[in-house]
């Protein structure tokens, strides 16, 4: 596989995760709307607005990520066509640049979940319990994003590290033969 193939596979994985989050966000918006319209109890009314806000936030942020990744497809193809070696170098630098942020987002999402749990358990008012639940949902969605994003970025970086960017080398990988000598095969 070429570096471009790996890049497009990485984008496909990101699009699947984003699509799942868009659907989840829209589901939350729908549930919030139903609670707003049909909720008769104080707790149901209190949960409507946090669900609407968190669902909209998750759906919008995921849609923005989806649009950015769709835009990258053409950019990746163009950059690879111009200079495959430079494309690999740029991608390795870009991925290594955002990999350091995973620690911060995991800590932030965990704090959000713990704060939401505290708000839910300590607060007496339904409004604060609903806000606590919404914080837990948002933190969980952020951990979902990080889990899949970090796994796919790690694999993508490993695949790029195996390539030197030249089309001929990227399309052939050394494989040991049965007699111990290396042979080249196309993938």
Secondary structure as UniProt FT lines:
FT   HELIX           3..38
FT   HELIX           42..82
FT   HELIX           84..99
FT   HELIX           101..122
FT   HELIX           126..161
FT   HELIX           167..171
FT   STRAND          172..176
FT   TURN            178..179
FT   STRAND          182..186
//
